[in-house]
Amino acid sequence: MNNKLKKNKIRWGILSTASIARNSVIPAIQTSKNGEVVAIASRTFKKAQTFANELKIPKYYGSYEELLQDSDIDAIYNPLPVSMHAGWSIKCAEAGIPVLCEKPMAAKVSDVLQMINTFAQKDLLLAEAHMYRYHPMTKKVIQMIRGGEIGKLCTMHSLFNAFISDPNDIRRQKNTGGGALLDLGCYNVSIMRHMAGDEPVSVKALAQLNDDGVDISMGGVLQFPSGVIGHFGCSMESPFECSYGAAGTEGKILIDYGGMVAWPNEEFKIKHWRGDDYNEIIISAANHYQLMVEDFANELLTGQPMEFSLDDTVKNIRVIENLMEFWI
């Protein structure tokens, strides 16, 4: 993106009152050094007004279209259901507004590529809100693996479960792009790709489907060019767990609490074995949502490219799409 804004802060608009916006991304923007939330949109004026008053957002709109017409908006965060990511992000591009789109950006590579091409034609910034990549714990784990702290990488594992009991929840609905793999497994796939430092050459998957044909629990195996095997599971019918680890010829690493979630304001622990030696590496608290929105805003303000490119987004969705072929 060639253009950069001549100001100190990005003025954000939020496209819907989704819980991820309320609980994580809006607070991160409000505490960021280079952004502020100035407007929120919902499908009803009353809901938008209530939400805005609670979070001290100056402007609110009863339709998404009205938000896109606000000339004060520099960027939009899109936390709509997966099935609406592409359509509404493209509408933002047509209105001339950069977008940070919640993960996963889409369920199909073709939709992601359409989004990328549209924003490129408009010379606008588009990015995926996959926040965990920014956390110091994630970066430390990858650094340790690259540095040979466990020897040659052999196997990886990852588990992400979150109990979602409401059958009407959008994450359990086919028409909204629901499913354990898209909502949770996208993290599992991403962390293993980053730990391996490569793209899988073969994938396998099994899934338990609900009456709507949505995967409510699934497991997958990824094989990488080096021979490294990664296996993972994700479920919407099991108590919360988010963990991952890697084993090599000389040791292993385990993150058994927090995993890819890594809640802000908490410190985390990397468990590391090398031979018979065991040590724990403490990672200080960090808000990866804030680091992410600041990185996005920084590109708009300075022209400095974001740390993670859309190439990573395409590669992750490609793996997910290949896994979904086993039950769709």
Secondary structure, DSSP 8 states (H G I E B T S, - for coil): -----SSSSEEEEEES--HHIIIIIHHHHHHSSSEEEEEEE-SSHHHHHHHHHHHT-SEEESSHHHHHT-TT-SEEEE-S-HHHHHHHHHHHHHTT--EEEESSS-SSHHHHHHHHHHHHHTT--EEEE-GGGGSHHHHHHHHHHHTTTTSSEEEEEEEEE-----TTSGGG-TTTT--HIIIIIHHHHHHHHHHHTS--SEEEEEEEE-TTS-EEEEEEEEE-TTS-EEEEEEESSS--EEEEEEEESSEEEEE-SSTTT--TT--EEEEEEETTEEEEEEE----HHHHHHHHHHHHHHH----SS-HHHHHHHHHHHHHHHTTT-
